[in-house]
Amino acid sequence: MNEQELIAHLKNYHWSIQGFNGMPLYLDCAASESGWLLNRIFGPSYSHFFYLFSKGRAYMYYDEDDWEKMCNLFYEKIRSDADFEKLEREYVFEYERAKEVSAYDPSALGTLSDADLVDLANRLFTRLITAVSVAHIIEGVTFGSEKRLKAALMRSGEVNEMEFSTLCSPTSPSFLSEAQQKLWAIRETEEKDELIDTYIKEFGWTQTTYLGPKVPSPADVRAQIETLSAKPVPADYVALKAEKESLMDKYQLTEDERHIVHIIERCFAWQDDRKKYILQTIFDIEPVLLEISRRFSIELMPLKFATSREFSLEKLTDPSFKEELSERCKKSAVYVTEMGYTIFTNGAFDTIAEAFHITMAEDVKELKGVTASKGYAKGRVRICESVSDIDKFEAGDILIASMTRPEYLPAMQKAIAFVTNEGGVTCHAAIVAREMNKPCVIGTKIATQVLKDGDLVEVNADKGIVTKLTN
């Protein structure tokens, strides 16, 4: 398949695009390779994935037809809380087993033979694949569940976006919320040094991204603490559950429709575990990749443009493979099916990227999205497209992103509202916005294209509207 054939093929599908910092190797394991594992439990799995990689940015294309299919398969199989709990137990058991099999002593990496070192890397890749595995159905379940729930609510007329958002809210804290509580506790004590060391051991991995880990120093933690202007207040989950029950009664939801609300709720906690497992595994993979990079004389960045299937002694010692990785890391487009990979670089990449570039009208004044967390805010736009943008944030800015990830937390603490291109009411931005009680509008599709740094905007999250004002 050449680039023109690929473009023609891809345009037959409706894609949901996620943009963030990421390396092909980590996404290959966490997305592509994990996707095929769904067929063990649900029958059909994902059909394909498509990625664009350039300058540390990853654009991941999900086929929404796959999501719809995954959701239908899920509801056919998971018909009760007991079914869901069994699925979760099996998922956790498999991950813990993969974690045990891939455990290693970082200080002993230099003593391993080349073959044993590569074998360890592959066991860690298996752990990363297992960290997602069956939980990769979450994207499809939440995508389809939101549509099903909204259709149920529409029987009563126009959907109240705030009530819809409430029904789709989590009823337990995320690991990021727990980390914030820990930071505040450190702030409130005079004996900080020992507590900061403990925090780094317990939560240092939360700074990990799909680029790799960033181990925070004590100074970094102190800087995080200083961004906390007020004690994080946990949501009243008891009251939220009661409000959900009241809304389900109000809309006269059937048992099957109430099951949808409960599944969305359970997916929040499941997704939080999945994210934790992914970040912790990437954190543990990095030292092994550094040793492979040193030993086989391949720079770390190009090494992360290999696929997990390519990690073998034969490949890593092949000069032509090293040259291929050097080309890929400049820019590459990757189309993946269960049968294998088609990778395009250089001019072919440019042709593909141009075909999927959307030029937005500059005179767009109002954006419509979905209410993720209610409220009103007015302020200056700050576009957050990568971790390098976080340092530019100032208190009072409005964060605009394709989607948010855990590494954006320092910016989210300073922001007074969040607006994203992508995501449903169970996405990261929605979860954090509710925990921080900040206005949030998601799913605008075009916010990062039509807004620019410094624009004055009004976020009316109650109505899901973002208005560009005259400066």
C-alpha positions in Angstrom: 0.0 0.0 0.0 1.4 3.4 -1.0 0.5 6.7 0.6 -2.2 7.5 -1.9 -3.8 4.1 -1.4 -3.6 4.6 2.4 -5.3 8.1 2.2 -8.1 6.7 0.0 -8.6 3.8 2.5 -8.5 6.0 5.6 -11.1 8.4 4.2 -13.7 5.6 4.3 -13.9 5.8 8.1 -14.9 8.3 10.7 -12.0 8.9 13.1 -11.7 10.3 16.6 -8.4 12.0 16.9 -6.4 12.3 20.1 -3.3 14.5 20.2 -0.6 14.3 22.9 3.1 13.8 23.5 4.0 10.2 22.7 6.5 7.7 21.3 5.5 4.9 18.9 7.0 2.1 21.0 4.9 2.9 24.0 1.7 3.5 22.0 2.4 0.4 20.0 2.1 -1.7 23.2 -0.6 0.3 25.0 -2.8 0.8 22.0 -2.2 -1.4 19.0 -0.9 -4.6 20.5 -3.4 -4.4 23.5 -6.3 -3.9 21.1 -5.9 -7.4 19.6 -6.3 -9.0 23.0 -10.0 -8.1 23.2 -10.9 -11.0 20.9 -10.1 -13.5 23.7 -13.1 -12.3 25.6 -15.4 -10.3 23.3 -14.8 -12.0 19.9 -14.0 -9.3 17.3 -11.4 -6.7 18.4 -10.2 -3.4 16.9 -9.9 -3.4 13.2 -7.0 -0.9 12.8 -5.2 2.1 14.2 -3.5 5.1 12.5 -0.9 7.4 13.9 1.0 10.5 12.9 4.3 11.2 14.8 6.2 14.5 14.5 8.5 16.5 16.8 7.5 14.5 19.9 3.8 14.8 19.1 1.5 11.9 18.5 -1.9 12.0 16.8 -3.8 8.8 17.3 -6.8 8.0 15.1 -9.5 5.7 16.6 -12.1 4.3 14.2 -15.5 5.2 15.8 -17.1 2.2 14.2 -14.7 0.1 16.2 -15.8 1.9 19.3 -19.5 1.3 18.5 -18.8 -2.4 17.9 -16.8 -2.7 21.2 -19.7 -1.1 23.1 -22.3 -3.5 21.6 -20.1 -6.5 22.4 -19.6 -5.3 26.0 -23.2 -4.9 26.8 -24.0 -8.3 25.3 -21.5 -9.9 27.7 -21.5 -7.7 30.8 -25.1 -7.7 32.0 -24.6 -7.2 35.7 -22.3 -5.8 38.4 -21.1 -9.4 39.0 -20.1 -9.7 35.4 -18.1 -6.4 35.5 -16.4 -7.4 38.8 -15.3 -10.7 37.3 -13.9 -8.9 34.3 -12.0 -6.5 36.5 -10.6 -9.2 38.7 -9.2 -11.1 35.7 -7.7 -7.9 34.4 -5.9 -7.1 37.6 -4.7 -10.7 38.1 -3.2 -10.8 34.6 -1.5 -7.5 35.1 0.0 -8.4 38.5 1.3 -11.7 37.0 2.9 -9.8 34.1 4.4 -7.3 36.6 5.9 -10.2 38.6 7.3 -11.9 35.5 9.0 -8.6 34.4 10.4 -7.5 37.8 14.2 -6.7 37.7 16.9 -5.1 39.8 17.9 -1.8 38.0 21.4 -2.0 39.5 22.0 -5.4 37.8 21.1 -4.3 34.2 24.7 -4.0 33.3 25.4 -7.6 34.2 22.8 -9.1 31.9 23.8 -10.7 28.6 22.6 -9.0 25.4 20.0 -11.8 25.0 18.7 -11.6 28.5 18.5 -7.8 28.3 16.4 -7.9 25.1 14.3 -10.7 26.7 13.7 -8.4 29.8 12.6 -5.6 27.4 10.1 -7.9 25.8 8.7 -9.0 29.1 8.2 -5.4 30.1 6.5 -4.7 26.7 4.1 -7.6 27.5 3.4 -6.0 30.9 2.6 -2.7 29.2 0.3 -4.5 26.7 -1.4 -6.3 29.7 -1.7 -3.0 31.5 -4.3 -2.1 28.9 -5.5 -5.5 27.4 -9.2 -6.0 28.0 -9.4 -2.5 29.5 -8.9 -1.1 26.0 -12.6 -1.6 25.6 -13.2 1.4 27.9 -13.0 3.9 25.0 -15.7 2.1 23.1 -17.9 1.5 26.2 -17.8 5.1 27.3 -18.3 6.4 23.7 -21.3 4.2 23.1 -22.7 4.5 26.7 -22.9 8.2 26.5 -24.9 8.0 23.2 -27.2 5.4 24.8 -27.8 7.4 27.9 -28.4 10.6 26.0 -31.0 8.8 23.9 -32.8 7.6 27.0 -32.9 11.1 28.5 -34.2 12.5 25.3 -37.5 10.7 25.8 -38.3 13.5 28.2 -37.5 16.2 25.7 -34.3 18.3 25.3 -31.4 16.9 27.4 -30.2 19.1 30.3 -26.4 19.0 29.8 -25.7 19.5 33.5 -27.9 16.6 34.5 -26.4 14.5 31.8 -22.9 15.4 33.2 -24.0 14.5 36.7 -25.2 11.1 35.7 -21.8 10.5 34.0 -19.7 11.7 37.0 -17.3 9.5 38.9 -18.1 8.5 42.5 -14.6 7.8 43.8 -11.4 9.9 43.8 -8.7 9.4 41.1 -5.0 8.8 41.9 -4.3 12.4 40.9 -6.8 13.6 43.5 -5.1 11.4 46.1 -1.7 12.9 45.1 -3.1 16.4 45.5 -4.3 15.6 49.0 -0.8 14.2 49.8 0.8 17.4 48.6 -1.4 19.6 50.7 -0.6 17.5 53.8 3.1 18.1 53.1 2.4 21.8 52.7 0.8 21.9 56.1 3.7 20.3 58.0 7.0 21.7 59.0 8.9 18.4 58.5 8.7 18.4 54.8 11.9 16.6 53.6 11.1 13.1 54.7 7.5 13.4 53.5 8.6 14.7 50.1 10.9 11.7 49.7 8.0 9.4 50.5 5.8 11.3 48.0 8.3 10.8 45.2 8.4 7.0 45.9 4.6 6.8 46.0 3.6 9.2 43.3 6.8 10.0 41.3 5.6 8.0 38.4 2.6 10.4 37.9 5.0 12.7 35.9 5.5 9.9 33.4 4.1 10.4 29.8 4.1 8.4 26.6 7.4 10.1 25.9 8.9 8.4 29.0 9.3 9.2 32.7 10.3 12.3 34.4 11.4 11.6 38.0 10.5 14.7 40.1 13.2 16.1 42.4 12.4 17.4 45.9 12.6 20.9 44.3 10.0 19.9 41.7 7.7 18.6 44.4 8.1 21.9 46.4 7.2 23.8 43.3 4.1 21.7 42.9 3.2 22.4 46.5 3.5 26.1 45.9 0.9 25.9 43.1 -1.8 24.8 45.6 -3.6 27.9 46.6 -6.3 26.2 48.7 -6.8 22.8 50.3 -8.2 20.3 47.8 -11.7 19.6 48.8 -12.9 16.0 48.0 -16.2 15.7 46.2 -19.2 14.7 48.3 -19.6 11.3 46.7 -22.4 10.3 49.0 -24.4 13.3 47.9 -23.5 12.7 44.3 -24.8 9.2 44.4 -28.0 10.3 45.9 -28.4 13.0 43.2 -27.8 10.4 40.5 -30.5 8.2 42.0 -32.9 11.1 42.0 -32.1 12.0 38.4 -32.6 8.3 37.3 -36.0 8.4 39.0 -36.8 11.8 37.4 -36.1 10.4 33.9 -37.9 7.1 34.7 -34.9 5.1 33.5 -35.4 1.4 33.0 -33.2 -1.2 34.7 -31.1 -1.5 31.5 -30.7 2.3 31.3 -29.7 2.4 35.0 -27.1 -0.3 34.1 -25.6 2.2 31.6 -25.2 4.8 34.3 -23.5 2.3 36.6 -21.2 1.0 33.9 -20.0 4.6 33.1 -19.4 5.1 36.8 -17.4 1.8 37.1 -15.4 2.7 34.0 -14.0 5.8 35.8 -12.3 3.7 38.4 -11.3 1.0 35.9 -9.8 3.7 33.6 -7.9 5.2 36.6 -6.3 1.8 37.4 -5.4 1.3 33.7 -3.7 4.7 33.5 -1.8 4.0 36.7 -0.6 0.6 35.4 0.5 2.2 32.1 2.5 5.0 33.7 4.1 2.8 36.2 5.1 0.3 33.5 6.6 3.0 31.2 8.5 4.3 34.3 10.0 0.8 34.7 10.7 0.3 31.0 12.9 3.4 30.6 16.0 2.2 32.4 16.0 -1.0 30.3 15.8 1.1 27.1 18.6 3.3 28.3 20.8 0.2 28.8 19.8 -1.1 25.3 20.6 2.3 23.8 24.0 2.4 25.4 24.9 -1.2 24.6 23.7 -1.3 21.0 24.7 2.3 20.1 21.2 3.4 19.2 20.1 6.8 20.5 17.2 6.6 22.8 14.8 8.7 20.7 15.2 6.6 17.5 15.0 3.4 19.6 11.5 4.5 20.7 10.4 4.5 17.1 10.7 0.7 16.9 7.7 -1.5 17.4 7.6 -4.0 20.1 7.7 -6.8 17.5 11.1 -5.5 16.3 13.0 -5.9 19.6 15.3 -8.7 18.8 19.1 -9.2 18.7 18.9 -9.5 15.0 17.2 -6.2 14.5 19.1 -4.2 17.1 22.5 -5.2 15.6 21.4 -4.6 12.0 22.9 -1.3 10.7 20.1 -0.9 8.2 17.5 -1.1 11.0 19.3 1.7 12.9 19.2 3.8 9.8 15.5 3.1 9.4 14.8 4.2 13.0 16.7 7.5 12.3 14.4 8.2 9.4 11.3 7.3 11.4 12.1 9.6 14.3 12.1 12.6 12.0 8.4 12.1 11.2 6.4 9.0 10.5 2.8 7.9 9.7 1.9 4.4 10.9 -1.1 2.3 9.8 -1.5 -0.9 12.0 -3.7 -3.9 11.7 -3.3 -7.2 13.5 -1.3 -8.5 10.5 1.4 -5.9 10.8 2.6 -2.3 10.3 2.9 0.0 7.3 5.2 2.9 8.1 5.7 6.0 6.0 8.4 8.6 6.4 9.8 11.7 4.6 7.8 12.8 1.6 5.2 10.1 2.0 4.5 11.3 5.5 4.1 14.9 4.2 1.5 13.8 1.6 -0.5 11.8 4.2 -0.3 14.6 6.9 -1.4 17.2 4.4 -4.4 15.0 3.3 -5.6 15.0 6.9 -4.9 18.6 7.8 -8.1 20.6 8.4 -7.9 24.3 7.8 -10.4 26.1 10.0 -12.1 29.4 9.3 -10.5 32.2 11.3 -13.8 34.0 11.9 -15.3 31.4 14.2 -16.6 33.3 17.3 -18.5 30.6 19.2 -17.7 27.0 19.9 -20.2 24.4 21.1 -19.2 21.4 23.2 -20.4 19.2 26.0 -20.6 20.2 29.6 -18.2 18.2 31.7 -18.2 20.4 34.8 -20.5 23.4 35.2 -19.5 27.0 35.9 -18.5 30.2 34.2 -15.1 31.7 33.5 -13.7 34.6 31.5 -10.0 34.9 30.8 -7.1 34.6 28.3 -6.5 31.5 26.3 -3.4 29.4 26.7 -3.0 26.6 24.2 -1.4 23.4 25.8 -0.3 21.1 23.0 2.6 19.5 24.8 4.4 19.3 28.2 6.7 22.1 27.1 3.7 24.5 27.1 3.0 23.9 30.8 5.7 26.3 32.0 4.0 29.1 30.1 0.9 28.9 32.2 -0.1 31.7 34.6 -2.8 31.7 37.2 -6.1 32.7 35.6 -5.4 31.3 32.1 -8.0 29.2 30.4 -6.5 25.9 29.2 -7.2 24.9 25.7 -6.0 21.5 24.5 -6.8 18.7 22.1 -7.1 16.5 25.2 -5.5 16.6 28.6 -3.3 14.0 30.3 -1.9 13.6 33.9 1.3 15.5 33.0 -0.9 18.6 32.4 -1.8 18.8 36.1 0.4 21.8 37.0 -1.2 23.9 34.3 -4.7 22.6 35.2 -4.1 23.8 38.8 -3.4 27.3 37.6 -6.2 27.4 35.0 -9.7 28.7 35.8 -11.4 26.6 33.1 -10.6 23.8 30.6 -11.7 23.5 27.0 -10.8 20.5 24.8 -11.2 19.3 21.2 -11.9 15.7 22.0 -13.2 13.5 24.8 -16.4 12.4 26.4 -17.8 13.0 29.8 -15.4 10.3 31.2 -12.2 11.8 29.8 -9.3 13.1 31.9 -10.2 16.8 31.6 -13.8 16.0 32.7 -12.6 14.0 35.7 -10.1 16.6 36.9 -12.5 19.5 36.3 -15.1 17.9 38.6 -12.5 17.2 41.2 -11.2 20.8 41.1 -14.7 22.2 40.7 -13.7 24.2 37.5 -15.8 24.9 34.4 -15.0 22.5 31.6 -16.3 22.2 28.0 -15.2 19.1 26.1 -15.6 17.8 22.5 -15.5 21.2 20.7 -13.5 19.5 17.9 -11.8 22.7 16.8 -10.8 24.8 19.9 -7.0 24.5 19.3 -7.5 25.4 15.7 -9.6 28.6 16.0 -8.2 30.0 19.3 -4.7 31.2 19.9 -2.7 32.3 22.9 -3.9 35.5 24.4 -7.5 35.4 23.0 -10.1 36.6 25.5 -12.8 34.0 25.8 -15.9 33.4 27.9 -16.6 29.8 29.0 -20.2 29.1 29.8 -19.9 25.5 30.8 -23.5 25.3 32.0 -24.5 25.6 28.3 -21.4 24.0 26.8 -20.5 27.2 24.9 -17.1 29.0 24.5 -17.4 32.5 23.1 -14.4 34.4 21.6 -14.7 38.1 22.8 -13.2 41.3 21.4 -9.8 41.9 23.1 
